[in-house]
Amino acid sequence: MADIPSNLDWVRAAPEDAEGPGPWIEIAFGEGDDGEAPVYIRETNDPDNVVTTNRRKWDAFVLGVQAGEFDHFVEGIQDAEDITSPPGAPSQQ
């Protein structure tokens, strides 16, 4: 497993009004500005389990999300709150 730098600036991907510990996804960008610069991904409920990719692959993934290439993974979800509320949180319906 690659060494994870201890000085990373983790950015949480959560709705602005989100409360509680999540679990949420966090992203940190490693040193470098080329396509091979590392990108680190983890969940707040398991911060020691870090997935590493590179900036080129991360950018391709983000562009794919923006283009709707992954929409089929959320088909049938009626309310975005279903996926943004922590498990066990009361519904706002």
PDB file of N, CA, C and O in Angstrom, chain B, residues numbered from 101:
ATOM      1  N   MET B 101       0.848  -1.179   0.000  1.00  0.00           N
ATOM      2  CA  MET B 101       0.000   0.000   0.000  1.00  0.00           C
ATOM      3  C   MET B 101       0.891   1.239   0.000  1.00  0.00           C
ATOM      4  O   MET B 101       1.882   1.286   0.728  1.00  0.00           O
ATOM      5  N   ALA B 102       0.554   2.222  -0.794  1.00  0.00           N
ATOM      6  CA  ALA B 102       1.335   3.446  -0.888  1.00  0.00           C
ATOM      7  C   ALA B 102       1.209   4.256   0.393  1.00  0.00           C
ATOM      8  O   ALA B 102       0.188   4.211   1.079  1.00  0.00           O
ATOM      9  N   ASP B 103       2.258   4.991   0.701  1.00  0.00           N
ATOM     10  CA  ASP B 103       2.203   5.882   1.857  1.00  0.00           C
ATOM     11  C   ASP B 103       1.274   7.047   1.558  1.00  0.00           C
ATOM     12  O   ASP B 103       1.348   7.654   0.490  1.00  0.00           O
ATOM     13  N   ILE B 104       0.401   7.354   2.506  1.00  0.00           N
ATOM     14  CA  ILE B 104      -0.525   8.464   2.364  1.00  0.00           C
ATOM     15  C   ILE B 104       0.073   9.654   3.112  1.00  0.00           C
ATOM     16  O   ILE B 104       0.346   9.547   4.307  1.00  0.00           O
ATOM     17  N   PRO B 105       0.280  10.781   2.439  1.00  0.00           N
ATOM     18  CA  PRO B 105       0.835  11.946   3.132  1.00  0.00           C
ATOM     19  C   PRO B 105      -0.057  12.371   4.297  1.00  0.00           C
ATOM     20  O   PRO B 105      -1.283  12.308   4.204  1.00  0.00           O
ATOM     21  N   SER B 106       0.556  12.797   5.379  1.00  0.00           N
ATOM     22  CA  SER B 106      -0.214  13.191   6.566  1.00  0.00           C
ATOM     23  C   SER B 106      -0.726  14.623   6.483  1.00  0.00           C
ATOM     24  O   SER B 106      -1.570  15.017   7.288  1.00  0.00           O
ATOM     25  N   ASN B 107      -0.239  15.406   5.535  1.00  0.00           N
ATOM     26  CA  ASN B 107      -0.608  16.824   5.456  1.00  0.00           C
ATOM     27  C   ASN B 107      -1.648  17.122   4.380  1.00  0.00           C
ATOM     28  O   ASN B 107      -1.707  18.246   3.882  1.00  0.00           O
ATOM     29  N   LEU B 108      -2.454  16.157   4.019  1.00  0.00           N
ATOM     30  CA  LEU B 108      -3.455  16.359   2.965  1.00  0.00           C
ATOM     31  C   LEU B 108      -4.593  17.249   3.451  1.00  0.00           C
ATOM     32  O   LEU B 108      -4.952  17.227   4.628  1.00  0.00           O
ATOM     33  N   ASP B 109      -5.147  18.023   2.544  1.00  0.00           N
ATOM     34  CA  ASP B 109      -6.297  18.871   2.819  1.00  0.00           C
ATOM     35  C   ASP B 109      -7.539  18.159   2.292  1.00  0.00           C
ATOM     36  O   ASP B 109      -7.859  18.254   1.107  1.00  0.00           O
ATOM     37  N   TRP B 110      -8.238  17.442   3.179  1.00  0.00           N
ATOM     38  CA  TRP B 110      -9.397  16.647   2.782  1.00  0.00           C
ATOM     39  C   TRP B 110     -10.612  17.547   2.594  1.00  0.00           C
ATOM     40  O   TRP B 110     -10.898  18.405   3.429  1.00  0.00           O
ATOM     41  N   VAL B 111     -11.325  17.342   1.489  1.00  0.00           N
ATOM     42  CA  VAL B 111     -12.541  18.096   1.187  1.00  0.00           C
ATOM     43  C   VAL B 111     -13.708  17.129   1.222  1.00  0.00           C
ATOM     44  O   VAL B 111     -13.713  16.122   0.514  1.00  0.00           O
ATOM     45  N   ARG B 112     -14.691  17.435   2.043  1.00  0.00           N
ATOM     46  CA  ARG B 112     -15.857  16.562   2.203  1.00  0.00           C
ATOM     47  C   ARG B 112     -16.890  16.836   1.121  1.00  0.00           C
ATOM     48  O   ARG B 112     -17.254  17.986   0.877  1.00  0.00           O
ATOM     49  N   ALA B 113     -17.356  15.784   0.479  1.00  0.00           N
ATOM     50  CA  ALA B 113     -18.407  15.883  -0.527  1.00  0.00           C
ATOM     51  C   ALA B 113     -19.733  15.595   0.154  1.00  0.00           C
ATOM     52  O   ALA B 113     -20.180  14.450   0.216  1.00  0.00           O
ATOM     53  N   ALA B 114     -20.351  16.646   0.663  1.00  0.00           N
ATOM     54  CA  ALA B 114     -21.625  16.517   1.365  1.00  0.00           C
ATOM     55  C   ALA B 114     -22.452  17.759   1.054  1.00  0.00           C
ATOM     56  O   ALA B 114     -21.893  18.819   0.771  1.00  0.00           O
ATOM     57  N   PRO B 115     -23.762  17.639   1.102  1.00  0.00           N
ATOM     58  CA  PRO B 115     -24.603  18.821   0.900  1.00  0.00           C
ATOM     59  C   PRO B 115     -24.261  19.888   1.939  1.00  0.00           C
ATOM     60  O   PRO B 115     -23.892  19.564   3.068  1.00  0.00           O
ATOM     61  N   GLU B 116     -24.382  21.155   1.557  1.00  0.00           N
ATOM     62  CA  GLU B 116     -24.022  22.258   2.458  1.00  0.00           C
ATOM     63  C   GLU B 116     -24.765  22.209   3.777  1.00  0.00           C
ATOM     64  O   GLU B 116     -24.205  22.575   4.810  1.00  0.00           O
ATOM     65  N   ASP B 117     -26.010  21.768   3.767  1.00  0.00           N
ATOM     66  CA  ASP B 117     -26.811  21.748   4.989  1.00  0.00           C
ATOM     67  C   ASP B 117     -26.730  20.410   5.720  1.00  0.00           C
ATOM     68  O   ASP B 117     -27.487  20.173   6.662  1.00  0.00           O
ATOM     69  N   ALA B 118     -25.820  19.536   5.296  1.00  0.00           N
ATOM     70  CA  ALA B 118     -25.687  18.217   5.923  1.00  0.00           C
ATOM     71  C   ALA B 118     -25.200  18.353   7.357  1.00  0.00           C
ATOM     72  O   ALA B 118     -24.309  19.147   7.657  1.00  0.00           O
ATOM     73  N   GLU B 119     -25.796  17.572   8.224  1.00  0.00           N
ATOM     74  CA  GLU B 119     -25.397  17.558   9.625  1.00  0.00           C
ATOM     75  C   GLU B 119     -24.958  16.155   9.995  1.00  0.00           C
ATOM     76  O   GLU B 119     -25.338  15.186   9.338  1.00  0.00           O
ATOM     77  N   GLY B 120     -24.182  16.049  11.016  1.00  0.00           N
ATOM     78  CA  GLY B 120     -23.763  14.746  11.500  1.00  0.00           C
ATOM     79  C   GLY B 120     -22.512  14.251  10.816  1.00  0.00           C
ATOM     80  O   GLY B 120     -21.968  14.902   9.924  1.00  0.00           O
ATOM     81  N   PRO B 121     -22.066  13.090  11.248  1.00  0.00           N
ATOM     82  CA  PRO B 121     -20.784  12.569  10.782  1.00  0.00           C
ATOM     83  C   PRO B 121     -20.820  11.885   9.417  1.00  0.00           C
ATOM     84  O   PRO B 121     -19.775  11.471   8.913  1.00  0.00           O
ATOM     85  N   GLY B 122     -21.974  11.760   8.823  1.00  0.00           N
ATOM     86  CA  GLY B 122     -22.031  11.089   7.520  1.00  0.00           C
ATOM     87  C   GLY B 122     -22.463   9.646   7.678  1.00  0.00           C
ATOM     88  O   GLY B 122     -23.330   9.361   8.504  1.00  0.00           O
ATOM     89  N   PRO B 123     -21.909   8.751   6.941  1.00  0.00           N
ATOM     90  CA  PRO B 123     -20.610   8.789   6.269  1.00  0.00           C
ATOM     91  C   PRO B 123     -20.650   9.598   4.978  1.00  0.00           C
ATOM     92  O   PRO B 123     -21.620   9.548   4.221  1.00  0.00           O
ATOM     93  N   TRP B 124     -19.580  10.339   4.747  1.00  0.00           N
ATOM     94  CA  TRP B 124     -19.411  11.128   3.545  1.00  0.00           C
ATOM     95  C   TRP B 124     -18.120  10.719   2.855  1.00  0.00           C
ATOM     96  O   TRP B 124     -17.238  10.113   3.463  1.00  0.00           O
ATOM     97  N   ILE B 125     -18.025  11.058   1.584  1.00  0.00           N
ATOM     98  CA  ILE B 125     -16.797  10.841   0.831  1.00  0.00           C
ATOM     99  C   ILE B 125     -15.926  12.087   1.001  1.00  0.00           C
ATOM    100  O   ILE B 125     -16.425  13.212   1.001  1.00  0.00           O
ATOM    101  N   GLU B 126     -14.620  11.869   1.145  1.00  0.00           N
ATOM    102  CA  GLU B 126     -13.670  12.971   1.201  1.00  0.00           C
ATOM    103  C   GLU B 126     -12.611  12.766   0.121  1.00  0.00           C
ATOM    104  O   GLU B 126     -12.199  11.639  -0.156  1.00  0.00           O
ATOM    105  N   ILE B 127     -12.182  13.862  -0.478  1.00  0.00           N
ATOM    106  CA  ILE B 127     -11.202  13.850  -1.561  1.00  0.00           C
ATOM    107  C   ILE B 127     -10.031  14.736  -1.147  1.00  0.00           C
ATOM    108  O   ILE B 127     -10.227  15.794  -0.549  1.00  0.00           O
ATOM    109  N   ALA B 128      -8.817  14.301  -1.466  1.00  0.00           N
ATOM    110  CA  ALA B 128      -7.625  15.135  -1.262  1.00  0.00           C
ATOM    111  C   ALA B 128      -6.735  14.986  -2.491  1.00  0.00           C
ATOM    112  O   ALA B 128      -6.595  13.896  -3.044  1.00  0.00           O
ATOM    113  N   PHE B 129      -6.144  16.091  -2.904  1.00  0.00           N
ATOM    114  CA  PHE B 129      -5.255  16.099  -4.053  1.00  0.00           C
ATOM    115  C   PHE B 129      -3.817  16.160  -3.567  1.00  0.00           C
ATOM    116  O   PHE B 129      -3.453  17.016  -2.761  1.00  0.00           O
ATOM    117  N   GLY B 130      -3.008  15.241  -4.068  1.00  0.00           N
ATOM    118  CA  GLY B 130      -1.599  15.198  -3.698  1.00  0.00           C
ATOM    119  C   GLY B 130      -0.790  16.210  -4.487  1.00  0.00           C
ATOM    120  O   GLY B 130      -1.319  16.962  -5.305  1.00  0.00           O
ATOM    121  N   GLU B 131       0.499  16.207  -4.219  1.00  0.00           N
ATOM    122  CA  GLU B 131       1.405  17.144  -4.878  1.00  0.00           C
ATOM    123  C   GLU B 131       1.509  16.846  -6.370  1.00  0.00           C
ATOM    124  O   GLU B 131       1.418  15.698  -6.803  1.00  0.00           O
ATOM    125  N   GLY B 132       1.703  17.913  -7.142  1.00  0.00           N
ATOM    126  CA  GLY B 132       1.856  17.774  -8.581  1.00  0.00           C
ATOM    127  C   GLY B 132       0.675  18.381  -9.305  1.00  0.00           C
ATOM    128  O   GLY B 132      -0.419  18.510  -8.756  1.00  0.00           O
ATOM    129  N   ASP B 133       0.919  18.746 -10.539  1.00  0.00           N
ATOM    130  CA  ASP B 133      -0.169  19.334 -11.330  1.00  0.00           C
ATOM    131  C   ASP B 133      -0.314  18.663 -12.694  1.00  0.00           C
ATOM    132  O   ASP B 133      -0.963  19.199 -13.592  1.00  0.00           O
ATOM    133  N   ASP B 134       0.290  17.498 -12.838  1.00  0.00           N
ATOM    134  CA  ASP B 134       0.148  16.772 -14.097  1.00  0.00           C
ATOM    135  C   ASP B 134      -0.885  15.657 -13.942  1.00  0.00           C
ATOM    136  O   ASP B 134      -1.453  15.484 -12.864  1.00  0.00           O
ATOM    137  N   GLY B 135      -1.124  14.918 -14.991  1.00  0.00           N
ATOM    138  CA  GLY B 135      -2.131  13.859 -14.976  1.00  0.00           C
ATOM    139  C   GLY B 135      -1.818  12.704 -14.056  1.00  0.00           C
ATOM    140  O   GLY B 135      -2.710  11.932 -13.707  1.00  0.00           O
ATOM    141  N   GLU B 136      -0.561  12.570 -13.655  1.00  0.00           N
ATOM    142  CA  GLU B 136      -0.179  11.468 -12.773  1.00  0.00           C
ATOM    143  C   GLU B 136      -0.164  11.870 -11.300  1.00  0.00           C
ATOM    144  O   GLU B 136       0.134  11.038 -10.444  1.00  0.00           O
ATOM    145  N   ALA B 137      -0.481  13.132 -10.987  1.00  0.00           N
ATOM    146  CA  ALA B 137      -0.532  13.589  -9.599  1.00  0.00           C
ATOM    147  C   ALA B 137      -1.578  12.764  -8.843  1.00  0.00           C
ATOM    148  O   ALA B 137      -2.649  12.494  -9.387  1.00  0.00           O
ATOM    149  N   PRO B 138      -1.294  12.367  -7.619  1.00  0.00           N
ATOM    150  CA  PRO B 138      -2.217  11.495  -6.888  1.00  0.00           C
ATOM    151  C   PRO B 138      -3.480  12.196  -6.400  1.00  0.00           C
ATOM    152  O   PRO B 138      -3.473  13.381  -6.066  1.00  0.00           O
ATOM    153  N   VAL B 139      -4.556  11.428  -6.370  1.00  0.00           N
ATOM    154  CA  VAL B 139      -5.832  11.845  -5.802  1.00  0.00           C
ATOM    155  C   VAL B 139      -6.221  10.768  -4.803  1.00  0.00           C
ATOM    156  O   VAL B 139      -6.190   9.579  -5.121  1.00  0.00           O
ATOM    157  N   TYR B 140      -6.587  11.183  -3.600  1.00  0.00           N
ATOM    158  CA  TYR B 140      -6.915  10.255  -2.522  1.00  0.00           C
ATOM    159  C   TYR B 140      -8.401  10.369  -2.203  1.00  0.00           C
ATOM    160  O   TYR B 140      -8.953  11.469  -2.174  1.00  0.00           O
ATOM    161  N   ILE B 141      -9.047   9.225  -1.965  1.00  0.00           N
ATOM    162  CA  ILE B 141     -10.483   9.169  -1.699  1.00  0.00           C
ATOM    163  C   ILE B 141     -10.704   8.286  -0.483  1.00  0.00           C
ATOM    164  O   ILE B 141     -10.125   7.204  -0.378  1.00  0.00           O
ATOM    165  N   ARG B 142     -11.549   8.752   0.440  1.00  0.00           N
ATOM    166  CA  ARG B 142     -11.874   7.954   1.628  1.00  0.00           C
ATOM    167  C   ARG B 142     -13.285   8.270   2.098  1.00  0.00           C
ATOM    168  O   ARG B 142     -13.900   9.241   1.657  1.00  0.00           O
ATOM    169  N   GLU B 143     -13.787   7.435   2.999  1.00  0.00           N
ATOM    170  CA  GLU B 143     -15.072   7.685   3.650  1.00  0.00           C
ATOM    171  C   GLU B 143     -14.802   8.172   5.065  1.00  0.00           C
ATOM    172  O   GLU B 143     -13.840   7.749   5.704  1.00  0.00           O
ATOM    173  N   THR B 144     -15.659   9.065   5.548  1.00  0.00           N
ATOM    174  CA  THR B 144     -15.450   9.610   6.886  1.00  0.00           C
ATOM    175  C   THR B 144     -15.562   8.552   7.975  1.00  0.00           C
ATOM    176  O   THR B 144     -14.945   8.691   9.031  1.00  0.00           O
ATOM    177  N   ASN B 145     -16.332   7.507   7.742  1.00  0.00           N
ATOM    178  CA  ASN B 145     -16.487   6.479   8.771  1.00  0.00           C
ATOM    179  C   ASN B 145     -15.366   5.440   8.750  1.00  0.00           C
ATOM    180  O   ASN B 145     -15.339   4.551   9.600  1.00  0.00           O
ATOM    181  N   ASP B 146     -14.448   5.538   7.796  1.00  0.00           N
ATOM    182  CA  ASP B 146     -13.305   4.621   7.713  1.00  0.00           C
ATOM    183  C   ASP B 146     -12.110   5.364   7.113  1.00  0.00           C
ATOM    184  O   ASP B 146     -11.642   5.010   6.030  1.00  0.00           O
ATOM    185  N   PRO B 147     -11.610   6.397   7.812  1.00  0.00           N
ATOM    186  CA  PRO B 147     -10.599   7.269   7.231  1.00  0.00           C
ATOM    187  C   PRO B 147      -9.252   6.612   6.970  1.00  0.00           C
ATOM    188  O   PRO B 147      -8.431   7.170   6.242  1.00  0.00           O
ATOM    189  N   ASP B 148      -9.005   5.446   7.545  1.00  0.00           N
ATOM    190  CA  ASP B 148      -7.735   4.760   7.298  1.00  0.00           C
ATOM    191  C   ASP B 148      -7.749   3.954   6.003  1.00  0.00           C
ATOM    192  O   ASP B 148      -6.697   3.524   5.529  1.00  0.00           O
ATOM    193  N   ASN B 149      -8.922   3.750   5.435  1.00  0.00           N
ATOM    194  CA  ASN B 149      -9.067   3.017   4.180  1.00  0.00           C
ATOM    195  C   ASN B 149      -9.107   4.039   3.037  1.00  0.00           C
ATOM    196  O   ASN B 149     -10.160   4.602   2.735  1.00  0.00           O
ATOM    197  N   VAL B 150      -7.968   4.268   2.416  1.00  0.00           N
ATOM    198  CA  VAL B 150      -7.836   5.304   1.395  1.00  0.00           C
ATOM    199  C   VAL B 150      -7.594   4.657   0.033  1.00  0.00           C
ATOM    200  O   VAL B 150      -6.732   3.791  -0.116  1.00  0.00           O
ATOM    201  N   VAL B 151      -8.366   5.091  -0.946  1.00  0.00           N
ATOM    202  CA  VAL B 151      -8.190   4.653  -2.324  1.00  0.00           C
ATOM    203  C   VAL B 151      -7.404   5.741  -3.043  1.00  0.00           C
ATOM    204  O   VAL B 151      -7.684   6.929  -2.887  1.00  0.00           O
ATOM    205  N   THR B 152      -6.428   5.328  -3.825  1.00  0.00           N
ATOM    206  CA  THR B 152      -5.603   6.293  -4.556  1.00  0.00           C
ATOM    207  C   THR B 152      -5.774   6.090  -6.052  1.00  0.00           C
ATOM    208  O   THR B 152      -5.768   4.964  -6.550  1.00  0.00           O
ATOM    209  N   THR B 153      -5.927   7.193  -6.751  1.00  0.00           N
ATOM    210  CA  THR B 153      -5.958   7.188  -8.212  1.00  0.00           C
ATOM    211  C   THR B 153      -5.077   8.337  -8.673  1.00  0.00           C
ATOM    212  O   THR B 153      -4.282   8.851  -7.886  1.00  0.00           O
ATOM    213  N   ASN B 154      -5.198   8.749  -9.917  1.00  0.00           N
ATOM    214  CA  ASN B 154      -4.426   9.905 -10.358  1.00  0.00           C
ATOM    215  C   ASN B 154      -5.358  10.965 -10.927  1.00  0.00           C
ATOM    216  O   ASN B 154      -6.538  10.711 -11.167  1.00  0.00           O
ATOM    217  N   ARG B 155      -4.814  12.141 -11.135  1.00  0.00           N
ATOM    218  CA  ARG B 155      -5.624  13.283 -11.557  1.00  0.00           C
ATOM    219  C   ARG B 155      -6.286  13.042 -12.909  1.00  0.00           C
ATOM    220  O   ARG B 155      -7.429  13.456 -13.105  1.00  0.00           O
ATOM    221  N   ARG B 156      -5.619  12.399 -13.829  1.00  0.00           N
ATOM    222  CA  ARG B 156      -6.186  12.121 -15.153  1.00  0.00           C
ATOM    223  C   ARG B 156      -7.439  11.253 -15.030  1.00  0.00           C
ATOM    224  O   ARG B 156      -8.460  11.539 -15.654  1.00  0.00           O
ATOM    225  N   LYS B 157      -7.356  10.199 -14.229  1.00  0.00           N
ATOM    226  CA  LYS B 157      -8.508   9.305 -14.049  1.00  0.00           C
ATOM    227  C   LYS B 157      -9.623  10.000 -13.269  1.00  0.00           C
ATOM    228  O   LYS B 157     -10.801   9.824 -13.580  1.00  0.00           O
ATOM    229  N   TRP B 158      -9.252  10.792 -12.253  1.00  0.00           N
ATOM    230  CA  TRP B 158     -10.251  11.520 -11.468  1.00  0.00           C
ATOM    231  C   TRP B 158     -11.014  12.495 -12.368  1.00  0.00           C
ATOM    232  O   TRP B 158     -12.242  12.559 -12.322  1.00  0.00           O
ATOM    233  N   ASP B 159     -10.275  13.254 -13.190  1.00  0.00           N
ATOM    234  CA  ASP B 159     -10.927  14.204 -14.093  1.00  0.00           C
ATOM    235  C   ASP B 159     -11.861  13.496 -15.071  1.00  0.00           C
ATOM    236  O   ASP B 159     -12.946  14.000 -15.361  1.00  0.00           O
ATOM    237  N   ALA B 160     -11.456  12.334 -15.584  1.00  0.00           N
ATOM    238  CA  ALA B 160     -12.306  11.563 -16.497  1.00  0.00           C
ATOM    239  C   ALA B 160     -13.580  11.111 -15.779  1.00  0.00           C
ATOM    240  O   ALA B 160     -14.666  11.150 -16.358  1.00  0.00           O
ATOM    241  N   PHE B 161     -13.451  10.686 -14.528  1.00  0.00           N
ATOM    242  CA  PHE B 161     -14.620  10.273 -13.745  1.00  0.00           C
ATOM    243  C   PHE B 161     -15.577  11.446 -13.540  1.00  0.00           C
ATOM    244  O   PHE B 161     -16.781  11.303 -13.755  1.00  0.00           O
ATOM    245  N   VAL B 162     -15.058  12.601 -13.130  1.00  0.00           N
ATOM    246  CA  VAL B 162     -15.899  13.776 -12.891  1.00  0.00           C
ATOM    247  C   VAL B 162     -16.617  14.190 -14.174  1.00  0.00           C
ATOM    248  O   VAL B 162     -17.807  14.504 -14.145  1.00  0.00           O
ATOM    249  N   LEU B 163     -15.905  14.193 -15.291  1.00  0.00           N
ATOM    250  CA  LEU B 163     -16.542  14.528 -16.569  1.00  0.00           C
ATOM    251  C   LEU B 163     -17.635  13.520 -16.916  1.00  0.00           C
ATOM    252  O   LEU B 163     -18.675  13.899 -17.456  1.00  0.00           O
ATOM    253  N   GLY B 164     -17.413  12.247 -16.613  1.00  0.00           N
ATOM    254  CA  GLY B 164     -18.426  11.220 -16.859  1.00  0.00           C
ATOM    255  C   GLY B 164     -19.666  11.433 -16.006  1.00  0.00           C
ATOM    256  O   GLY B 164     -20.787  11.252 -16.483  1.00  0.00           O
ATOM    257  N   VAL B 165     -19.476  11.815 -14.748  1.00  0.00           N
ATOM    258  CA  VAL B 165     -20.616  12.114 -13.873  1.00  0.00           C
ATOM    259  C   VAL B 165     -21.393  13.298 -14.429  1.00  0.00           C
ATOM    260  O   VAL B 165     -22.620  13.256 -14.517  1.00  0.00           O
ATOM    261  N   GLN B 166     -20.678  14.355 -14.806  1.00  0.00           N
ATOM    262  CA  GLN B 166     -21.341  15.536 -15.361  1.00  0.00           C
ATOM    263  C   GLN B 166     -22.100  15.217 -16.643  1.00  0.00           C
ATOM    264  O   GLN B 166     -23.134  15.826 -16.916  1.00  0.00           O
ATOM    265  N   ALA B 167     -21.603  14.279 -17.425  1.00  0.00           N
ATOM    266  CA  ALA B 167     -22.241  13.910 -18.692  1.00  0.00           C
ATOM    267  C   ALA B 167     -23.386  12.913 -18.503  1.00  0.00           C
ATOM    268  O   ALA B 167     -24.063  12.562 -19.470  1.00  0.00           O
ATOM    269  N   GLY B 168     -23.609  12.456 -17.271  1.00  0.00           N
ATOM    270  CA  GLY B 168     -24.707  11.529 -17.014  1.00  0.00           C
ATOM    271  C   GLY B 168     -24.373  10.072 -17.265  1.00  0.00           C
ATOM    272  O   GLY B 168     -25.277   9.237 -17.310  1.00  0.00           O
ATOM    273  N   GLU B 169     -23.097   9.742 -17.430  1.00  0.00           N
ATOM    274  CA  GLU B 169     -22.701   8.375 -17.746  1.00  0.00           C
ATOM    275  C   GLU B 169     -22.974   7.378 -16.612  1.00  0.00           C
ATOM    276  O   GLU B 169     -22.958   6.168 -16.838  1.00  0.00           O
ATOM    277  N   PHE B 170     -23.220   7.870 -15.414  1.00  0.00           N
ATOM    278  CA  PHE B 170     -23.454   6.983 -14.276  1.00  0.00           C
ATOM    279  C   PHE B 170     -24.873   7.091 -13.739  1.00  0.00           C
ATOM    280  O   PHE B 170     -25.175   6.543 -12.679  1.00  0.00           O
ATOM    281  N   ASP B 171     -25.739   7.785 -14.451  1.00  0.00           N
ATOM    282  CA  ASP B 171     -27.113   7.983 -13.984  1.00  0.00           C
ATOM    283  C   ASP B 171     -27.852   6.675 -13.756  1.00  0.00           C
ATOM    284  O   ASP B 171     -28.731   6.605 -12.898  1.00  0.00           O
ATOM    285  N   HIS B 172     -27.510   5.641 -14.510  1.00  0.00           N
ATOM    286  CA  HIS B 172     -28.218   4.361 -14.364  1.00  0.00           C
ATOM    287  C   HIS B 172     -28.006   3.757 -12.975  1.00  0.00           C
ATOM    288  O   HIS B 172     -28.786   2.899 -12.560  1.00  0.00           O
ATOM    289  N   PHE B 173     -26.979   4.180 -12.254  1.00  0.00           N
ATOM    290  CA  PHE B 173     -26.751   3.655 -10.910  1.00  0.00           C
ATOM    291  C   PHE B 173     -27.764   4.184  -9.902  1.00  0.00           C
ATOM    292  O   PHE B 173     -27.950   3.581  -8.845  1.00  0.00           O
ATOM    293  N   VAL B 174     -28.419   5.292 -10.207  1.00  0.00           N
ATOM    294  CA  VAL B 174     -29.390   5.868  -9.280  1.00  0.00           C
ATOM    295  C   VAL B 174     -30.819   5.821  -9.813  1.00  0.00           C
ATOM    296  O   VAL B 174     -31.710   6.453  -9.246  1.00  0.00           O
ATOM    297  N   GLU B 175     -31.043   5.085 -10.886  1.00  0.00           N
ATOM    298  CA  GLU B 175     -32.402   4.940 -11.402  1.00  0.00           C
ATOM    299  C   GLU B 175     -33.282   4.327 -10.331  1.00  0.00           C
ATOM    300  O   GLU B 175     -32.883   3.391  -9.638  1.00  0.00           O
ATOM    301  N   GLY B 176     -34.468   4.859 -10.204  1.00  0.00           N
ATOM    302  CA  GLY B 176     -35.426   4.323  -9.242  1.00  0.00           C
ATOM    303  C   GLY B 176     -35.364   4.994  -7.885  1.00  0.00           C
ATOM    304  O   GLY B 176     -36.244   4.766  -7.055  1.00  0.00           O
ATOM    305  N   ILE B 177     -34.376   5.797  -7.634  1.00  0.00           N
ATOM    306  CA  ILE B 177     -34.323   6.541  -6.375  1.00  0.00           C
ATOM    307  C   ILE B 177     -35.241   7.739  -6.539  1.00  0.00           C
ATOM    308  O   ILE B 177     -35.006   8.601  -7.386  1.00  0.00           O
ATOM    309  N   GLN B 178     -36.279   7.791  -5.733  1.00  0.00           N
ATOM    310  CA  GLN B 178     -37.290   8.818  -5.880  1.00  0.00           C
ATOM    311  C   GLN B 178     -36.897  10.151  -5.260  1.00  0.00           C
ATOM    312  O   GLN B 178     -37.287  11.210  -5.752  1.00  0.00           O
ATOM    313  N   ASP B 179     -36.132  10.100  -4.190  1.00  0.00           N
ATOM    314  CA  ASP B 179     -35.831  11.310  -3.440  1.00  0.00           C
ATOM    315  C   ASP B 179     -34.335  11.360  -3.168  1.00  0.00           C
ATOM    316  O   ASP B 179     -33.774  10.425  -2.597  1.00  0.00           O
ATOM    317  N   ALA B 180     -33.699  12.431  -3.569  1.00  0.00           N
ATOM    318  CA  ALA B 180     -32.258  12.560  -3.347  1.00  0.00           C
ATOM    319  C   ALA B 180     -31.929  12.459  -1.868  1.00  0.00           C
ATOM    320  O   ALA B 180     -30.819  12.063  -1.513  1.00  0.00           O
ATOM    321  N   GLU B 181     -32.871  12.809  -0.998  1.00  0.00           N
ATOM    322  CA  GLU B 181     -32.633  12.728   0.444  1.00  0.00           C
ATOM    323  C   GLU B 181     -32.357  11.289   0.876  1.00  0.00           C
ATOM    324  O   GLU B 181     -31.667  11.053   1.868  1.00  0.00           O
ATOM    325  N   ASP B 182     -32.901  10.329   0.125  1.00  0.00           N
ATOM    326  CA  ASP B 182     -32.661   8.932   0.450  1.00  0.00           C
ATOM    327  C   ASP B 182     -31.174   8.607   0.446  1.00  0.00           C
ATOM    328  O   ASP B 182     -30.734   7.737   1.198  1.00  0.00           O
ATOM    329  N   ILE B 183     -30.393   9.287  -0.385  1.00  0.00           N
ATOM    330  CA  ILE B 183     -28.978   8.974  -0.486  1.00  0.00           C
ATOM    331  C   ILE B 183     -28.097   9.997   0.217  1.00  0.00           C
ATOM    332  O   ILE B 183     -26.894   9.772   0.346  1.00  0.00           O
ATOM    333  N   THR B 184     -28.662  11.120   0.677  1.00  0.00           N
ATOM    334  CA  THR B 184     -27.856  12.124   1.344  1.00  0.00           C
ATOM    335  C   THR B 184     -28.034  12.128   2.844  1.00  0.00           C
ATOM    336  O   THR B 184     -27.253  12.766   3.551  1.00  0.00           O
ATOM    337  N   SER B 185     -29.038  11.435   3.352  1.00  0.00           N
ATOM    338  CA  SER B 185     -29.239  11.373   4.797  1.00  0.00           C
ATOM    339  C   SER B 185     -28.462  10.208   5.369  1.00  0.00           C
ATOM    340  O   SER B 185     -28.407   9.137   4.765  1.00  0.00           O
ATOM    341  N   PRO B 186     -27.858  10.409   6.536  1.00  0.00           N
ATOM    342  CA  PRO B 186     -27.148   9.299   7.176  1.00  0.00           C
ATOM    343  C   PRO B 186     -28.111   8.155   7.497  1.00  0.00           C
ATOM    344  O   PRO B 186     -29.298   8.393   7.721  1.00  0.00           O
ATOM    345  N   PRO B 187     -27.615   6.924   7.520  1.00  0.00           N
ATOM    346  CA  PRO B 187     -28.463   5.784   7.859  1.00  0.00           C
ATOM    347  C   PRO B 187     -29.124   6.001   9.218  1.00  0.00           C
ATOM    348  O   PRO B 187     -28.474   6.418  10.177  1.00  0.00           O
ATOM    349  N   GLY B 188     -30.425   5.713   9.285  1.00  0.00           N
ATOM    350  CA  GLY B 188     -31.152   5.845  10.530  1.00  0.00           C
ATOM    351  C   GLY B 188     -31.702   7.228  10.792  1.00  0.00           C
ATOM    352  O   GLY B 188     -32.425   7.430  11.767  1.00  0.00           O
ATOM    353  N   ALA B 189     -31.372   8.188   9.937  1.00  0.00           N
ATOM    354  CA  ALA B 189     -31.897   9.538  10.118  1.00  0.00           C
ATOM    355  C   ALA B 189     -33.379   9.565   9.763  1.00  0.00           C
ATOM    356  O   ALA B 189     -33.803   8.865   8.843  1.00  0.00           O
ATOM    357  N   PRO B 190     -34.173  10.359  10.475  1.00  0.00           N
ATOM    358  CA  PRO B 190     -35.601  10.416  10.149  1.00  0.00           C
ATOM    359  C   PRO B 190     -35.832  11.066   8.792  1.00  0.00           C
ATOM    360  O   PRO B 190     -35.096  11.969   8.394  1.00  0.00           O
ATOM    361  N   SER B 191     -36.847  10.606   8.094  1.00  0.00           N
ATOM    362  CA  SER B 191     -37.197  11.138   6.782  1.00  0.00           C
ATOM    363  C   SER B 191     -37.855  12.506   6.945  1.00  0.00           C
ATOM    364  O   SER B 191     -38.533  12.754   7.942  1.00  0.00           O
ATOM    365  N   GLN B 192     -37.659  13.388   5.977  1.00  0.00           N
ATOM    366  CA  GLN B 192     -38.253  14.715   5.986  1.00  0.00           C
ATOM    367  C   GLN B 192     -39.588  14.762   5.266  1.00  0.00           C
ATOM    368  O   GLN B 192     -40.083  15.850   4.970  1.00  0.00           O
ATOM    369  N   GLN B 193     -40.184  13.614   4.976  1.00  0.00           N
ATOM    370  CA  GLN B 193     -41.430  13.579   4.200  1.00  0.00           C
ATOM    371  C   GLN B 193     -42.600  13.993   5.009  1.00  0.00           C
ATOM    372  O   GLN B 193     -43.722  14.018   4.503  1.00  0.00           O
TER     373      GLN B 193
END
